[in-house]
Amino acid sequence: MSFSEVVARSELELERAGLTDDELLLLAELAKGVTVDRVGRRLDVSGRTVRRRLRGICDRIGVATAIEAVAWAARRRLI
């Protein structure tokens, strides 16, 4: 991997705030209006697990609500 590829990858990881692909999928589904329970079924986890993951995402990116988390990801064109 070249230096520029390493730098680009580091910038992307920093921009993503350490969010996993599943976490970004969760936010993308919420942005489409999919319910938490339906997201859980798609990810093969319970709605309660989705809510817990969503709280973790909010804590990590420094927002208070799921709506703010979706907006945060959308502004960064992650979803």
PDB file of N, CA, C and O in Angstrom:
ATOM      1  N   MET A   1       0.850  -1.166   0.000  1.00  0.00           N
ATOM      2  CA  MET A   1       0.000   0.000   0.000  1.00  0.00           C
ATOM      3  C   MET A   1       0.900   1.234   0.000  1.00  0.00           C
ATOM      4  O   MET A   1       1.854   1.329   0.772  1.00  0.00           O
ATOM      5  N   SER A   2       0.574   2.171  -0.880  1.00  0.00           N
ATOM      6  CA  SER A   2       1.366   3.387  -0.978  1.00  0.00           C
ATOM      7  C   SER A   2       1.038   4.339   0.173  1.00  0.00           C
ATOM      8  O   SER A   2       0.037   4.176   0.871  1.00  0.00           O
ATOM      9  N   PHE A   3       1.893   5.323   0.349  1.00  0.00           N
ATOM     10  CA  PHE A   3       1.692   6.312   1.403  1.00  0.00           C
ATOM     11  C   PHE A   3       0.373   7.049   1.212  1.00  0.00           C
ATOM     12  O   PHE A   3      -0.368   7.256   2.173  1.00  0.00           O
ATOM     13  N   SER A   4       0.077   7.445  -0.020  1.00  0.00           N
ATOM     14  CA  SER A   4      -1.162   8.187  -0.274  1.00  0.00           C
ATOM     15  C   SER A   4      -2.394   7.330   0.009  1.00  0.00           C
ATOM     16  O   SER A   4      -3.417   7.848   0.457  1.00  0.00           O
ATOM     17  N   GLU A   5      -2.305   6.023  -0.250  1.00  0.00           N
ATOM     18  CA  GLU A   5      -3.414   5.134   0.064  1.00  0.00           C
ATOM     19  C   GLU A   5      -3.612   5.020   1.575  1.00  0.00           C
ATOM     20  O   GLU A   5      -4.742   4.969   2.062  1.00  0.00           O
ATOM     21  N   VAL A   6      -2.491   4.982   2.313  1.00  0.00           N
ATOM     22  CA  VAL A   6      -2.564   4.912   3.774  1.00  0.00           C
ATOM     23  C   VAL A   6      -3.199   6.183   4.325  1.00  0.00           C
ATOM     24  O   VAL A   6      -4.051   6.123   5.212  1.00  0.00           O
ATOM     25  N   VAL A   7      -2.783   7.331   3.798  1.00  0.00           N
ATOM     26  CA  VAL A   7      -3.334   8.611   4.253  1.00  0.00           C
ATOM     27  C   VAL A   7      -4.823   8.682   3.936  1.00  0.00           C
ATOM     28  O   VAL A   7      -5.617   9.080   4.788  1.00  0.00           O
ATOM     29  N   ALA A   8      -5.209   8.303   2.723  1.00  0.00           N
ATOM     30  CA  ALA A   8      -6.622   8.343   2.333  1.00  0.00           C
ATOM     31  C   ALA A   8      -7.440   7.415   3.216  1.00  0.00           C
ATOM     32  O   ALA A   8      -8.545   7.763   3.631  1.00  0.00           O
ATOM     33  N   ARG A   9      -6.904   6.240   3.503  1.00  0.00           N
ATOM     34  CA  ARG A   9      -7.622   5.290   4.356  1.00  0.00           C
ATOM     35  C   ARG A   9      -7.762   5.845   5.776  1.00  0.00           C
ATOM     36  O   ARG A   9      -8.824   5.714   6.386  1.00  0.00           O
ATOM     37  N   SER A  10      -6.716   6.454   6.301  1.00  0.00           N
ATOM     38  CA  SER A  10      -6.763   7.035   7.640  1.00  0.00           C
ATOM     39  C   SER A  10      -7.793   8.152   7.713  1.00  0.00           C
ATOM     40  O   SER A  10      -8.531   8.262   8.692  1.00  0.00           O
ATOM     41  N   GLU A  11      -7.841   8.982   6.675  1.00  0.00           N
ATOM     42  CA  GLU A  11      -8.814  10.069   6.658  1.00  0.00           C
ATOM     43  C   GLU A  11     -10.233   9.524   6.624  1.00  0.00           C
ATOM     44  O   GLU A  11     -11.116  10.049   7.303  1.00  0.00           O
ATOM     45  N   LEU A  12     -10.460   8.474   5.840  1.00  0.00           N
ATOM     46  CA  LEU A  12     -11.789   7.876   5.775  1.00  0.00           C
ATOM     47  C   LEU A  12     -12.175   7.287   7.132  1.00  0.00           C
ATOM     48  O   LEU A  12     -13.308   7.460   7.582  1.00  0.00           O
ATOM     49  N   GLU A  13     -11.250   6.599   7.778  1.00  0.00           N
ATOM     50  CA  GLU A  13     -11.536   6.018   9.084  1.00  0.00           C
ATOM     51  C   GLU A  13     -11.825   7.103  10.109  1.00  0.00           C
ATOM     52  O   GLU A  13     -12.715   6.948  10.945  1.00  0.00           O
ATOM     53  N   LEU A  14     -11.079   8.200  10.050  1.00  0.00           N
ATOM     54  CA  LEU A  14     -11.325   9.313  10.967  1.00  0.00           C
ATOM     55  C   LEU A  14     -12.703   9.908  10.688  1.00  0.00           C
ATOM     56  O   LEU A  14     -13.454  10.200  11.619  1.00  0.00           O
ATOM     57  N   GLU A  15     -13.038  10.088   9.409  1.00  0.00           N
ATOM     58  CA  GLU A  15     -14.324  10.658   9.046  1.00  0.00           C
ATOM     59  C   GLU A  15     -15.471   9.757   9.474  1.00  0.00           C
ATOM     60  O   GLU A  15     -16.538  10.242   9.851  1.00  0.00           O
ATOM     61  N   ARG A  16     -15.256   8.453   9.416  1.00  0.00           N
ATOM     62  CA  ARG A  16     -16.297   7.498   9.802  1.00  0.00           C
ATOM     63  C   ARG A  16     -16.409   7.365  11.317  1.00  0.00           C
ATOM     64  O   ARG A  16     -17.336   6.719  11.806  1.00  0.00           O
ATOM     65  N   ALA A  17     -15.498   7.955  12.061  1.00  0.00           N
ATOM     66  CA  ALA A  17     -15.512   7.922  13.531  1.00  0.00           C
ATOM     67  C   ALA A  17     -15.525   6.497  14.057  1.00  0.00           C
ATOM     68  O   ALA A  17     -16.087   6.225  15.118  1.00  0.00           O
ATOM     69  N   GLY A  18     -14.913   5.602  13.322  1.00  0.00           N
ATOM     70  CA  GLY A  18     -14.833   4.221  13.776  1.00  0.00           C
ATOM     71  C   GLY A  18     -16.119   3.433  13.604  1.00  0.00           C
ATOM     72  O   GLY A  18     -16.249   2.344  14.163  1.00  0.00           O
ATOM     73  N   LEU A  19     -17.076   3.958  12.841  1.00  0.00           N
ATOM     74  CA  LEU A  19     -18.332   3.237  12.647  1.00  0.00           C
ATOM     75  C   LEU A  19     -18.108   2.047  11.713  1.00  0.00           C
ATOM     76  O   LEU A  19     -17.413   2.146  10.702  1.00  0.00           O
ATOM     77  N   THR A  20     -18.707   0.939  12.076  1.00  0.00           N
ATOM     78  CA  THR A  20     -18.595  -0.270  11.262  1.00  0.00           C
ATOM     79  C   THR A  20     -19.570  -0.207  10.088  1.00  0.00           C
ATOM     80  O   THR A  20     -20.453   0.649  10.047  1.00  0.00           O
ATOM     81  N   ASP A  21     -19.400  -1.110   9.150  1.00  0.00           N
ATOM     82  CA  ASP A  21     -20.331  -1.182   8.020  1.00  0.00           C
ATOM     83  C   ASP A  21     -21.752  -1.451   8.500  1.00  0.00           C
ATOM     84  O   ASP A  21     -22.700  -0.869   7.972  1.00  0.00           O
ATOM     85  N   ASP A  22     -21.915  -2.329   9.500  1.00  0.00           N
ATOM     86  CA  ASP A  22     -23.245  -2.606  10.040  1.00  0.00           C
ATOM     87  C   ASP A  22     -23.860  -1.373  10.692  1.00  0.00           C
ATOM     88  O   ASP A  22     -25.063  -1.140  10.571  1.00  0.00           O
ATOM     89  N   GLU A  23     -23.044  -0.587  11.378  1.00  0.00           N
ATOM     90  CA  GLU A  23     -23.550   0.629  12.011  1.00  0.00           C
ATOM     91  C   GLU A  23     -23.982   1.640  10.949  1.00  0.00           C
ATOM     92  O   GLU A  23     -25.006   2.305  11.102  1.00  0.00           O
ATOM     93  N   LEU A  24     -23.209   1.752   9.887  1.00  0.00           N
ATOM     94  CA  LEU A  24     -23.598   2.650   8.800  1.00  0.00           C
ATOM     95  C   LEU A  24     -24.858   2.148   8.100  1.00  0.00           C
ATOM     96  O   LEU A  24     -25.706   2.944   7.696  1.00  0.00           O
ATOM     97  N   LEU A  25     -24.979   0.839   7.959  1.00  0.00           N
ATOM     98  CA  LEU A  25     -26.199   0.260   7.391  1.00  0.00           C
ATOM     99  C   LEU A  25     -27.394   0.588   8.279  1.00  0.00           C
ATOM    100  O   LEU A  25     -28.459   0.951   7.781  1.00  0.00           O
ATOM    101  N   LEU A  26     -27.222   0.463   9.573  1.00  0.00           N
ATOM    102  CA  LEU A  26     -28.285   0.792  10.523  1.00  0.00           C
ATOM    103  C   LEU A  26     -28.742   2.240  10.319  1.00  0.00           C
ATOM    104  O   LEU A  26     -29.940   2.511  10.229  1.00  0.00           O
ATOM    105  N   LEU A  27     -27.792   3.158  10.246  1.00  0.00           N
ATOM    106  CA  LEU A  27     -28.135   4.570  10.053  1.00  0.00           C
ATOM    107  C   LEU A  27     -28.795   4.799   8.698  1.00  0.00           C
ATOM    108  O   LEU A  27     -29.733   5.589   8.592  1.00  0.00           O
ATOM    109  N   ALA A  28     -28.317   4.120   7.667  1.00  0.00           N
ATOM    110  CA  ALA A  28     -28.899   4.275   6.330  1.00  0.00           C
ATOM    111  C   ALA A  28     -30.339   3.784   6.300  1.00  0.00           C
ATOM    112  O   ALA A  28     -31.201   4.408   5.681  1.00  0.00           O
ATOM    113  N   GLU A  29     -30.596   2.675   6.964  1.00  0.00           N
ATOM    114  CA  GLU A  29     -31.959   2.150   7.015  1.00  0.00           C
ATOM    115  C   GLU A  29     -32.878   3.100   7.777  1.00  0.00           C
ATOM    116  O   GLU A  29     -34.014   3.331   7.362  1.00  0.00           O
ATOM    117  N   LEU A  30     -32.396   3.647   8.883  1.00  0.00           N
ATOM    118  CA  LEU A  30     -33.207   4.614   9.632  1.00  0.00           C
ATOM    119  C   LEU A  30     -33.487   5.854   8.782  1.00  0.00           C
ATOM    120  O   LEU A  30     -34.577   6.422   8.845  1.00  0.00           O
ATOM    121  N   ALA A  31     -32.502   6.268   7.990  1.00  0.00           N
ATOM    122  CA  ALA A  31     -32.676   7.426   7.120  1.00  0.00           C
ATOM    123  C   ALA A  31     -33.784   7.182   6.093  1.00  0.00           C
ATOM    124  O   ALA A  31     -34.452   8.125   5.667  1.00  0.00           O
ATOM    125  N   LYS A  32     -33.982   5.930   5.697  1.00  0.00           N
ATOM    126  CA  LYS A  32     -35.032   5.576   4.741  1.00  0.00           C
ATOM    127  C   LYS A  32     -36.403   5.469   5.407  1.00  0.00           C
ATOM    128  O   LYS A  32     -37.421   5.321   4.731  1.00  0.00           O
ATOM    129  N   GLY A  33     -36.420   5.546   6.740  1.00  0.00           N
ATOM    130  CA  GLY A  33     -37.679   5.448   7.451  1.00  0.00           C
ATOM    131  C   GLY A  33     -38.017   4.050   7.926  1.00  0.00           C
ATOM    132  O   GLY A  33     -39.136   3.793   8.370  1.00  0.00           O
ATOM    133  N   VAL A  34     -37.055   3.147   7.836  1.00  0.00           N
ATOM    134  CA  VAL A  34     -37.275   1.778   8.296  1.00  0.00           C
ATOM    135  C   VAL A  34     -37.302   1.779   9.823  1.00  0.00           C
ATOM    136  O   VAL A  34     -36.490   2.453  10.457  1.00  0.00           O
ATOM    137  N   THR A  35     -38.222   1.035  10.410  1.00  0.00           N
ATOM    138  CA  THR A  35     -38.334   1.001  11.870  1.00  0.00           C
ATOM    139  C   THR A  35     -37.160   0.251  12.500  1.00  0.00           C
ATOM    140  O   THR A  35     -36.488  -0.551  11.852  1.00  0.00           O
ATOM    141  N   VAL A  36     -36.939   0.534  13.770  1.00  0.00           N
ATOM    142  CA  VAL A  36     -35.863  -0.117  14.510  1.00  0.00           C
ATOM    143  C   VAL A  36     -36.046  -1.633  14.519  1.00  0.00           C
ATOM    144  O   VAL A  36     -35.085  -2.382  14.337  1.00  0.00           O
ATOM    145  N   ASP A  37     -37.271  -2.075  14.728  1.00  0.00           N
ATOM    146  CA  ASP A  37     -37.521  -3.521  14.758  1.00  0.00           C
ATOM    147  C   ASP A  37     -37.248  -4.172  13.405  1.00  0.00           C
ATOM    148  O   ASP A  37     -36.704  -5.274  13.340  1.00  0.00           O
ATOM    149  N   ARG A  38     -37.622  -3.492  12.336  1.00  0.00           N
ATOM    150  CA  ARG A  38     -37.367  -4.037  10.997  1.00  0.00           C
ATOM    151  C   ARG A  38     -35.867  -4.046  10.698  1.00  0.00           C
ATOM    152  O   ARG A  38     -35.368  -4.988  10.083  1.00  0.00           O
ATOM    153  N   VAL A  39     -35.148  -3.012  11.123  1.00  0.00           N
ATOM    154  CA  VAL A  39     -33.683  -3.002  10.965  1.00  0.00           C
ATOM    155  C   VAL A  39     -33.100  -4.195  11.707  1.00  0.00           C
ATOM    156  O   VAL A  39     -32.205  -4.870  11.200  1.00  0.00           O
ATOM    157  N   GLY A  40     -33.604  -4.454  12.903  1.00  0.00           N
ATOM    158  CA  GLY A  40     -33.137  -5.599  13.677  1.00  0.00           C
ATOM    159  C   GLY A  40     -33.329  -6.903  12.932  1.00  0.00           C
ATOM    160  O   GLY A  40     -32.438  -7.753  12.914  1.00  0.00           O
ATOM    161  N   ARG A  41     -34.487  -7.062  12.317  1.00  0.00           N
ATOM    162  CA  ARG A  41     -34.741  -8.293  11.553  1.00  0.00           C
ATOM    163  C   ARG A  41     -33.772  -8.404  10.381  1.00  0.00           C
ATOM    164  O   ARG A  41     -33.276  -9.492  10.089  1.00  0.00           O
ATOM    165  N   ARG A  42     -33.499  -7.291   9.708  1.00  0.00           N
ATOM    166  CA  ARG A  42     -32.573  -7.310   8.572  1.00  0.00           C
ATOM    167  C   ARG A  42     -31.150  -7.646   9.011  1.00  0.00           C
ATOM    168  O   ARG A  42     -30.406  -8.301   8.280  1.00  0.00           O
ATOM    169  N   LEU A  43     -30.773  -7.190  10.220  1.00  0.00           N
ATOM    170  CA  LEU A  43     -29.427  -7.457  10.738  1.00  0.00           C
ATOM    171  C   LEU A  43     -29.381  -8.736  11.569  1.00  0.00           C
ATOM    172  O   LEU A  43     -28.327  -9.115  12.080  1.00  0.00           O
ATOM    173  N   ASP A  44     -30.522  -9.392  11.701  1.00  0.00           N
ATOM    174  CA  ASP A  44     -30.647 -10.630  12.470  1.00  0.00           C
ATOM    175  C   ASP A  44     -30.315 -10.427  13.952  1.00  0.00           C
ATOM    176  O   ASP A  44     -29.644 -11.250  14.576  1.00  0.00           O
ATOM    177  N   VAL A  45     -30.804  -9.309  14.495  1.00  0.00           N
ATOM    178  CA  VAL A  45     -30.677  -9.008  15.923  1.00  0.00           C
ATOM    179  C   VAL A  45     -32.011  -8.449  16.395  1.00  0.00           C
ATOM    180  O   VAL A  45     -32.878  -8.132  15.580  1.00  0.00           O
ATOM    181  N   SER A  46     -32.178  -8.329  17.699  1.00  0.00           N
ATOM    182  CA  SER A  46     -33.428  -7.799  18.239  1.00  0.00           C
ATOM    183  C   SER A  46     -33.485  -6.278  18.112  1.00  0.00           C
ATOM    184  O   SER A  46     -32.464  -5.613  17.941  1.00  0.00           O
ATOM    185  N   GLY A  47     -34.690  -5.751  18.198  1.00  0.00           N
ATOM    186  CA  GLY A  47     -34.857  -4.297  18.214  1.00  0.00           C
ATOM    187  C   GLY A  47     -34.124  -3.672  19.385  1.00  0.00           C
ATOM    188  O   GLY A  47     -33.583  -2.571  19.281  1.00  0.00           O
ATOM    189  N   ARG A  48     -34.112  -4.389  20.503  1.00  0.00           N
ATOM    190  CA  ARG A  48     -33.400  -3.894  21.684  1.00  0.00           C
ATOM    191  C   ARG A  48     -31.896  -3.761  21.397  1.00  0.00           C
ATOM    192  O   ARG A  48     -31.262  -2.796  21.823  1.00  0.00           O
ATOM    193  N   THR A  49     -31.339  -4.723  20.682  1.00  0.00           N
ATOM    194  CA  THR A  49     -29.924  -4.663  20.320  1.00  0.00           C
ATOM    195  C   THR A  49     -29.660  -3.492  19.384  1.00  0.00           C
ATOM    196  O   THR A  49     -28.643  -2.810  19.509  1.00  0.00           O
ATOM    197  N   VAL A  50     -30.576  -3.259  18.445  1.00  0.00           N
ATOM    198  CA  VAL A  50     -30.428  -2.121  17.534  1.00  0.00           C
ATOM    199  C   VAL A  50     -30.426  -0.819  18.333  1.00  0.00           C
ATOM    200  O   VAL A  50     -29.608   0.064  18.076  1.00  0.00           O
ATOM    201  N   ARG A  51     -31.333  -0.696  19.297  1.00  0.00           N
ATOM    202  CA  ARG A  51     -31.380   0.521  20.124  1.00  0.00           C
ATOM    203  C   ARG A  51     -30.081   0.704  20.922  1.00  0.00           C
ATOM    204  O   ARG A  51     -29.577   1.819  21.052  1.00  0.00           O
ATOM    205  N   ARG A  52     -29.551  -0.397  21.451  1.00  0.00           N
ATOM    206  CA  ARG A  52     -28.292  -0.323  22.206  1.00  0.00           C
ATOM    207  C   ARG A  52     -27.148   0.108  21.285  1.00  0.00           C
ATOM    208  O   ARG A  52     -26.326   0.947  21.654  1.00  0.00           O
ATOM    209  N   ARG A  53     -27.106  -0.469  20.095  1.00  0.00           N
ATOM    210  CA  ARG A  53     -26.059  -0.077  19.134  1.00  0.00           C
ATOM    211  C   ARG A  53     -26.203   1.381  18.740  1.00  0.00           C
ATOM    212  O   ARG A  53     -25.211   2.094  18.585  1.00  0.00           O
ATOM    213  N   LEU A  54     -27.436   1.819  18.580  1.00  0.00           N
ATOM    214  CA  LEU A  54     -27.683   3.204  18.210  1.00  0.00           C
ATOM    215  C   LEU A  54     -27.221   4.158  19.306  1.00  0.00           C
ATOM    216  O   LEU A  54     -26.657   5.213  19.016  1.00  0.00           O
ATOM    217  N   ARG A  55     -27.460   3.786  20.570  1.00  0.00           N
ATOM    218  CA  ARG A  55     -26.949   4.618  21.678  1.00  0.00           C
ATOM    219  C   ARG A  55     -25.425   4.697  21.628  1.00  0.00           C
ATOM    220  O   ARG A  55     -24.842   5.755  21.864  1.00  0.00           O
ATOM    221  N   GLY A  56     -24.788   3.574  21.320  1.00  0.00           N
ATOM    222  CA  GLY A  56     -23.327   3.554  21.213  1.00  0.00           C
ATOM    223  C   GLY A  56     -22.827   4.442  20.093  1.00  0.00           C
ATOM    224  O   GLY A  56     -21.828   5.146  20.246  1.00  0.00           O
ATOM    225  N   ILE A  57     -23.518   4.409  18.971  1.00  0.00           N
ATOM    226  CA  ILE A  57     -23.157   5.271  17.841  1.00  0.00           C
ATOM    227  C   ILE A  57     -23.274   6.728  18.253  1.00  0.00           C
ATOM    228  O   ILE A  57     -22.364   7.522  18.017  1.00  0.00           O
ATOM    229  N   CYS A  58     -24.404   7.079  18.874  1.00  0.00           N
ATOM    230  CA  CYS A  58     -24.627   8.468  19.300  1.00  0.00           C
ATOM    231  C   CYS A  58     -23.541   8.925  20.270  1.00  0.00           C
ATOM    232  O   CYS A  58     -23.026  10.037  20.150  1.00  0.00           O
ATOM    233  N   ASP A  59     -23.195   8.079  21.218  1.00  0.00           N
ATOM    234  CA  ASP A  59     -22.139   8.426  22.173  1.00  0.00           C
ATOM    235  C   ASP A  59     -20.810   8.642  21.458  1.00  0.00           C
ATOM    236  O   ASP A  59     -20.083   9.588  21.759  1.00  0.00           O
ATOM    237  N   ARG A  60     -20.502   7.770  20.521  1.00  0.00           N
ATOM    238  CA  ARG A  60     -19.210   7.836  19.835  1.00  0.00           C
ATOM    239  C   ARG A  60     -19.072   9.075  18.969  1.00  0.00           C
ATOM    240  O   ARG A  60     -17.991   9.659  18.892  1.00  0.00           O
ATOM    241  N   ILE A  61     -20.156   9.484  18.314  1.00  0.00           N
ATOM    242  CA  ILE A  61     -20.051  10.638  17.412  1.00  0.00           C
ATOM    243  C   ILE A  61     -20.483  11.940  18.076  1.00  0.00           C
ATOM    244  O   ILE A  61     -20.395  13.010  17.473  1.00  0.00           O
ATOM    245  N   GLY A  62     -20.945  11.847  19.311  1.00  0.00           N
ATOM    246  CA  GLY A  62     -21.237  13.055  20.083  1.00  0.00           C
ATOM    247  C   GLY A  62     -22.560  13.713  19.773  1.00  0.00           C
ATOM    248  O   GLY A  62     -22.660  14.940  19.764  1.00  0.00           O
ATOM    249  N   VAL A  63     -23.584  12.904  19.518  1.00  0.00           N
ATOM    250  CA  VAL A  63     -24.920  13.452  19.303  1.00  0.00           C
ATOM    251  C   VAL A  63     -25.868  12.826  20.314  1.00  0.00           C
ATOM    252  O   VAL A  63     -25.526  11.845  20.974  1.00  0.00           O
ATOM    253  N   ALA A  64     -27.070  13.403  20.432  1.00  0.00           N
ATOM    254  CA  ALA A  64     -27.995  12.952  21.465  1.00  0.00           C
ATOM    255  C   ALA A  64     -29.096  12.022  20.960  1.00  0.00           C
ATOM    256  O   ALA A  64     -29.639  11.230  21.731  1.00  0.00           O
ATOM    257  N   THR A  65     -29.427  12.111  19.674  1.00  0.00           N
ATOM    258  CA  THR A  65     -30.567  11.345  19.173  1.00  0.00           C
ATOM    259  C   THR A  65     -30.228  10.605  17.887  1.00  0.00           C
ATOM    260  O   THR A  65     -29.228  10.885  17.227  1.00  0.00           O
ATOM    261  N   ALA A  66     -31.097   9.647  17.551  1.00  0.00           N
ATOM    262  CA  ALA A  66     -30.931   8.898  16.306  1.00  0.00           C
ATOM    263  C   ALA A  66     -31.041   9.831  15.097  1.00  0.00           C
ATOM    264  O   ALA A  66     -30.321   9.663  14.113  1.00  0.00           O
ATOM    265  N   ILE A  67     -31.934  10.804  15.173  1.00  0.00           N
ATOM    266  CA  ILE A  67     -32.100  11.755  14.062  1.00  0.00           C
ATOM    267  C   ILE A  67     -30.802  12.523  13.840  1.00  0.00           C
ATOM    268  O   ILE A  67     -30.380  12.721  12.701  1.00  0.00           O
ATOM    269  N   GLU A  68     -30.172  12.954  14.928  1.00  0.00           N
ATOM    270  CA  GLU A  68     -28.898  13.665  14.801  1.00  0.00           C
ATOM    271  C   GLU A  68     -27.820  12.746  14.243  1.00  0.00           C
ATOM    272  O   GLU A  68     -26.973  13.188  13.466  1.00  0.00           O
ATOM    273  N   ALA A  69     -27.839  11.482  14.627  1.00  0.00           N
ATOM    274  CA  ALA A  69     -26.846  10.524  14.117  1.00  0.00           C
ATOM    275  C   ALA A  69     -27.016  10.323  12.612  1.00  0.00           C
ATOM    276  O   ALA A  69     -26.033  10.271  11.873  1.00  0.00           O
ATOM    277  N   VAL A  70     -28.259  10.210  12.165  1.00  0.00           N
ATOM    278  CA  VAL A  70     -28.522  10.061  10.737  1.00  0.00           C
ATOM    279  C   VAL A  70     -28.067  11.313   9.989  1.00  0.00           C
ATOM    280  O   VAL A  70     -27.441  11.216   8.933  1.00  0.00           O
ATOM    281  N   ALA A  71     -28.381  12.479  10.531  1.00  0.00           N
ATOM    282  CA  ALA A  71     -27.965  13.740   9.896  1.00  0.00           C
ATOM    283  C   ALA A  71     -26.445  13.849   9.851  1.00  0.00           C
ATOM    284  O   ALA A  71     -25.884  14.292   8.849  1.00  0.00           O
ATOM    285  N   TRP A  72     -25.775  13.449  10.933  1.00  0.00           N
ATOM    286  CA  TRP A  72     -24.308  13.478  10.997  1.00  0.00           C
ATOM    287  C   TRP A  72     -23.716  12.625   9.883  1.00  0.00           C
ATOM    288  O   TRP A  72     -22.798  13.055   9.184  1.00  0.00           O
ATOM    289  N   ALA A  73     -24.244  11.418   9.720  1.00  0.00           N
ATOM    290  CA  ALA A  73     -23.732  10.506   8.697  1.00  0.00           C
ATOM    291  C   ALA A  73     -24.044  11.019   7.292  1.00  0.00           C
ATOM    292  O   ALA A  73     -23.223  10.889   6.383  1.00  0.00           O
ATOM    293  N   ALA A  74     -25.220  11.596   7.117  1.00  0.00           N
ATOM    294  CA  ALA A  74     -25.606  12.128   5.811  1.00  0.00           C
ATOM    295  C   ALA A  74     -24.734  13.306   5.405  1.00  0.00           C
ATOM    296  O   ALA A  74     -24.330  13.414   4.247  1.00  0.00           O
ATOM    297  N   ARG A  75     -24.441  14.194   6.361  1.00  0.00           N
ATOM    298  CA  ARG A  75     -23.573  15.352   6.051  1.00  0.00           C
ATOM    299  C   ARG A  75     -22.200  14.910   5.597  1.00  0.00           C
ATOM    300  O   ARG A  75     -21.568  15.589   4.787  1.00  0.00           O
ATOM    301  N   ARG A  76     -21.727  13.785   6.103  1.00  0.00           N
ATOM    302  CA  ARG A  76     -20.413  13.269   5.732  1.00  0.00           C
ATOM    303  C   ARG A  76     -20.489  12.316   4.537  1.00  0.00           C
ATOM    304  O   ARG A  76     -19.495  11.709   4.140  1.00  0.00           O
ATOM    305  N   ARG A  77     -21.675  12.205   3.984  1.00  0.00           N
ATOM    306  CA  ARG A  77     -21.929  11.329   2.824  1.00  0.00           C
ATOM    307  C   ARG A  77     -21.511   9.890   3.086  1.00  0.00           C
ATOM    308  O   ARG A  77     -20.975   9.210   2.211  1.00  0.00           O
ATOM    309  N   LEU A  78     -21.767   9.444   4.304  1.00  0.00           N
ATOM    310  CA  LEU A  78     -21.469   8.065   4.684  1.00  0.00           C
ATOM    311  C   LEU A  78     -22.668   7.163   4.416  1.00  0.00           C
ATOM    312  O   LEU A  78     -22.541   5.942   4.323  1.00  0.00           O
ATOM    313  N   ILE A  79     -23.826   7.789   4.293  1.00  0.00           N
ATOM    314  CA  ILE A  79     -25.039   7.011   3.997  1.00  0.00           C
ATOM    315  C   ILE A  79     -25.756   7.664   2.837  1.00  0.00           C
ATOM    316  O   ILE A  79     -26.805   7.183   2.410  1.00  0.00           O
TER     317      ILE A  79
END
